[in-house]
Amino acid sequence: MTDTPREGSPGWLGALLDSASFARAFTLIVFGTVFSAYAIERIAGHVTYVTIVAGLCVLGLAVMIARRREISLLRLVPTTVLIFIGWALASVAWSGDASASFWSWVSMAALAFLAVVIGHVRDTLQTVRALGDVLRLLLSVSLALEVLSGILLDIPFTFLGIQGNIAQLGPVQGIFGTRNLLGFVAVIALITFLIEYRTQSVRPGVSVASVVLAGGLAALSDSPTVVVLALGVGLAVGALALVRHARAERRAALQLTLGALVVVGVFVGYAARHPIIALLGAGTDFSMRVELWNLMVDILRQKPVQGFGWFGVWDQQEYPFNAINYLLDTNHATGLNAYFDVALQLGWLGLVLFLAVAALALARSWLVAGERRSVVYAWTPLILVTLLIDSMFESFVLTGLGWLMFVLCAVRAGQSRSWRERLGSGTDAGGDGPAEAAALPHAEEGKA
């Protein structure tokens, strides 16, 4: 893809906003800002972070206006995403604190908008490259600060939440605040770096070093969820490889078989949950979570359909969050499970909508990845698998970087195999974006 402005771009500003170079810079800054949100807030304050995101939304709107000729409103956002966000907005009406709930929704909508912009100005390979560059930098900074804190100075950096435990081989937090979030980001980075390696979009030495960096920090995070994520993603990679190498006439039967195995695996995993938890050494942590989830379900019975209103991260002063923390004598900021959290805040209807977004996005992206020659299409379903598995233990997918990635994957998946294609949107039926066909050089197509 060339960086020359398109014909008809009005003036230098329109040419700048319409250029591929600006789109890449915008994507890098969005990923860098959202993935380093914790560090930005601890160093410069929450207002600074909000100001940056607001500025990026203004720039994103300007980019969308400059590229309006190549964007179809009908294909802009998946319907399920719009309905889910709309239901979250409606919940402000019955929230205990309408003002706090509304501003939480604004934050949610802002990150979703940024994901939509990225999904329309960058194709899959360009997105992977931008995210890979950002995560290489952030993980390198995290490792450097951990070494500085735990080995060279032997002083915890409390303002960043770094405890300096790297000399004891963890747990480490990096610039992400908690070991679980670092582990989650490291798994996303591993998937991204491996896709980069398979598509040969960066030098082999850089790819190998990046994989070692992400894998090392994932291990040093000492997060029990990383083991589950690694196992789940590994199984997904194996299943997707089988589908990609199967004959076209056998794929449907293979997909059904894999789906049945997933259902059986879920039931077996639930039945054998206690031995699995003991094996992972997370019995105490899991018991705490189960107690929290049971209480959330009990309180949800008060408003089962609509929930208590959207807050994202819990408002510790509002009911039912204050009641839950009081009864458990804890200080939870989330429900430590995205599915229970959605149900508590948006009711069972909200949970159904959330599951619809996830199921449609995963199904669409999985089918595309199974049929396309380029391995780059595997990135979207594998990231979605990571988000959905992690959502069983954390609520990262509902806010911040998790929500940005979730909406981005839903937008990417919605650009193919959508009912909108039957209405003739002017793009290839299997396309991955307006510039996909031109943006994948033959050298970057990857191996089947």
N, C-alpha and C positions, 0 to 999 in steps of 0.2 A: 504494500500500500504506500503510495506516495504521500508526501506531506504538503502538496500543492493544494490551494483552495479550490473548491468546486466552482464551476461556472455559475454566474448569477448571484454570488455572494455579495451583499451590499457593503462596500467600503472595507477599510482595513479591519475594523472591529468584527464585522461579520465574517471576513475571511479568517481571522484569528480563531473565532469561536467555532468555525466550521472545519478547522484543520485537524488532521490526524494527530499532529504533535500536541495540540492543546488537549485533545481527548485523552491522550496517554498521560499527560501531566495531571489532568483532572482526576483520572482514575488512580494514579499513584498517591495523590494527596488525600483522596477520600479513604483509600485503604490505610494509608499511614496514620491519618487522624483517628479513625474509628478503632483500629487495632491498638493504638497507643493511648486510648482515652483515659485509662487509669493513671498513666504517668503524667499526662497533660493536666488532669484535674489535681493530682497531688502536688505538682510543681507550680502551676499557674492558676489553678482554681477552676471551679465548675463553670463560672461565667465565661472564662476564656474558651473552654471547650464548646459551650453552646454558641458562642459568637463565631467560632470557626465553622461549625456545622451550618449555622444560618447563612454565612457567607458562601459556603459551598452549594447550598440549595439555590441561592440567587444565581451563582455561576451556572449551575446545572440547568436552571430554567432558561437562561440565556442561550446555552448550548442547544437545548431542545428547540428553541425558537429558530435559531440559525439553521438547524437541520430539519425544519418542519416539512420540507418537501419529500424527505425520504422516510418519514415516520407516519404510520397509520394509527390513528386514535383507537381503532378497533382492536389493534394488536398491541397496544401500549402496555397494558397490565392484564394479567390473568384475572378473569371474573371472580374466581374464588378468593384471590388476594383482596380485591376491592370489597367483596362482601364481608370478609373477616375484619378488615380495617374499619368498614362502615359500622359493623356490630360493636366494635370497641368504642367508636365515637358515640353510638347510641347509649352505651352503658354509662356515659357521663351523667345522663339524666337521673339515674337512680343510685349514683355513687354517694358515699357518705361525705365526700369532699369534692364537689364538682370542679372547683378550680384546680386542685392538685391532679385530679383525674384527667382534666382537659389538657393540661400542659404535659402530662405523661403521654397522652395520645399524640400531641404535637410532635414530641420527640420520636415517637414510633413512626408517624407519618413522614417525618423529615428523612429518617434513615431509609425508609422504604422508597422514597422519591429518589434519593441518591443511588440506590440499587437499580431502580428503573432506568435512570440516566446511563449508568455504566452498561446495563444490559443492552442498550440501544446504540451506544456510540463505540463499543468495543465488541469484537467477536470473542468466541471462547478461547482461542489461543492467545489473543492479546490480553484477555482478562487473566489467564493463567500466568502469563509473563509478568504482568504488573503486580499481581499478588505475590508471585515468587520473589520479585525484587524487594518488595516491602518486607516480607517475612524474613528474608535473609538478613536484612539490616536490623530488624527488631530483635530477632533471636540472637544475632551477634552482639548487640548492645546488652541484651539480657545476660548472656554468658560473661561478657566482659565485666559487667557490674557485679555479678555473683563472685567472680574470681577476685575482683578488687575488694569486695566486702569480706568474703570468707577466707581468703588466703593472704593477700598482700597486706591489708589493713587489719583484718580480723575484727571488724566493727560492723554491726548491722546498720543498714541504711533504712532507718525506720520511716523516713518520709516517703519512701517508695515501697515499703512493706517487705524489703529484702532482709531476711534473717541471717544471711551469711553462713548457711549450712553446707556449702558445696564441699568443704574439706571432709565432711562426714558423709559425702555422697548423697546429700539431700535430706529433706525435701527443699527444692529451690522454687522461687516464684518468678524470678526475672522482673520485668517491668509490667507484669500483668496482674500483680496484686495477690493472687492465690495460686497454689500449686495445681489445682484442678483446672483453672483457666489456662495456665501455661501448658499443661498436658494436652488440653483440647486444641489450643493453637498449634502446638507441635505436631499433632496428628494431621490437622489441615495442611500444615506446611509439608509434611512428608508426602501426602497425596499430590500436592502441587509440584513439589520438586521431582517426584518420580514421573509425573506427566511431562514435565519439562525435559527430563532425560530421554523418555521414549519418543518425544517429538523432535529431539535434537535441536531445540530452540535456544539452548545455552551450551557452552563448552562442557565436555564430559567432566573435566576436573572440577568445574564449578558445581555441577550436578552432584557429584560424589561428595564433595565437601559439604554441600547444603544438606544432603540426606544424613550424613554423619552428625552434623550440627543439630538438626531437628530430632533425630533419633536419640542422641545423647541427652538433650534437654528433656525429652519425653521420659527417659529413664530416670534422670535426676529429679524430676518433679515428684517422683514416688507417689503418683496419684493412682489409686485403685481403678479409677475409671479408664485410665489409659490402657490397661490390660484388656478390659472389655471392648474398648474402641478398636484396639489393634486386632483382636480376634474377629470382631464383627466386620471390620473393613477388609480383613484378609479373606474371610469367607465370601464377601461380596465381590472381591477381585477375582477369586476363583470361579464363582458362578458366572460372572460377566465374561470371563475368558472362555468358558464352555459355550456360552450363547454365541459369542462372536465367531467361534470356530465351527459351530454346528451348521449343517446344511439348511438352506432357507426353508425347505419343506418340513424340517424337523424342529424348527425353532419354537413354534407355538406349543407343541407338546412338551418341549423342554422347559419353556417358561412356566407352564402350568405345574409341572413336576417340582420345579424350584420353589414356586409359590407355596405348594403344599408342604414342602420340606421346611420352609420358613415358619409356617403355622405350627407344624409339629414341634419344631425347635423351640418356639416360644413357650409352648405348653410344657415341654420337657425341662426347659430352663427354669420355669416357674416351680415345677414340682421338685427340682433338685437345687433350689435356690440356697438352702442352708449349707449343703456341702460345698457349693461353689463359693459362697461368701467366706466359709472357713478357709478354703484354699487360697483365696485372695487376701486373707488376713484383714478383712474389713467388717468383722462381725459387729463391733461396737458402733462403728459409723453407720452401718446399715440399720441396726436396731433403732438408732436415733432417728433415721429417716423414716422408717416404718411408723414410728410413734407420731412423727410430724404429719405424715400422709393420712393416717387414720383420723387424726384430729381435724385435718382440713376437710375430709369427706364428711365427718359428723357436722361440722359447721355449715358446709355447703347445703345441707338439707334445709336450712332456713330459706335459701333462695336458689333452688336447684336449677331453674331454667335460665335465669338472667345473670346470676352471680352477684358480686358486690361492687362491680365497677372496675374499669381498667386502671391499673396503677403501674404495671410493669414491675419495677423494683418496689418492694413493699414500703409503704408509708408507715413507719413504726408507731405513729400517733393515731392511726385510723383503725376502726373496727373492720374486719375481724383480725387484722394482722397483730394489733396490740394484744388482743385476747389470746391468740395462739402463742405468742412469745411469753405472755404472763403465765399461762397454764403449763407451759413446758419449761419455764424458767430459763429461756434462751434469748438469743438476739438475732433470729434469722432475718435476712433481707430478701429471701426468696423461699419458695416452697421446695427447693432442691429437686424438682421434677416439673418439667415444662407442662406436661399433660394435666397434672393436678393443679398447677398454678393457673392455667387457662380456665379450667373448670371452676376454680374458686372465684376468679375475677370476672369471667364472662359466662359462667353457667355451662350446663351440658350442651346447650345450643352452640356456644362459642367453641367448645371442645370439638364438636362435630365439624364445624367450619374449619378449624385448624387442621384437623385430620384430613379433611377434604383437600385443602391446599397441599398438604404433604403428600398424600396418596397420588393425586393427579400429577404433581411435579415429578415424583419418583417414577411413576409408570411411564410418563412421556419421555423423560430423559433416559431411562433404562432401555426402552425400545429403540430410541435413536442410537444409543451407544452400542447396542447389539447388532445394528444393521450397518452403521457407517464404517468405512475403512480406517479412518484416522482414529488413533487411540485418544486424541484430545477430547473426544465426546464422552469418554468415561469419567472425566473430571466432575461433571455436574452430578450424576447419580452417586458417585462415591462421596462427594461432599455432603449430599443429602443424607446418605446412610450414616455418616459421621454425626451430623446434626441430630438425627432422629434417635440414634442410639444414646448419645450423650444426654438427650432430653429426658431419659429415664432416671438420671441421677443429678442433673443440674437444670437450671432454667435459663441457660445462656442464650438459647435460641429466641427468647422473647424480647431481648434488649440488646443494645450495643452491637458488637461485631457478629454475634450469632444471628440476630435478626437481619442485619445487612446481608449476610451470606444466604440466609434462608430465602429472602425475597429475590435476591439476585438469581439464585438457582431456579426459583419458580418462574421468573421472567424468562430466563434462558430456556427452560423446558417448554414454556408456553409459546415460544416462537416456532415450535415444530409440533406436529401431530395435534393441532388445535382445531376446534370446529370452525374457527375463523378462516382457515384455509379454503374451506368450501365456498366462502363468499368472494374469493378472488382478491387477495390483498396485494397481488403484484410481486410476491416473492416466491422462491422455489418452495414446494411443499415440504421439503425436508430441511429447509434452511435454518440457519442458526443466527440470523441477523441480517441486516441490510447489506453488510459488506463481507459476509462470510465467504462467498465463492471467490472473491478477489483477494481476500486477505490471507489465505492459506497457501503459501508457496509450496511447491512440490517437495522441497527439502524438509518442510516442517509437517508433512502429512503423517509422519510416524509410521509405525509398523502395525499390521493388523494383529 
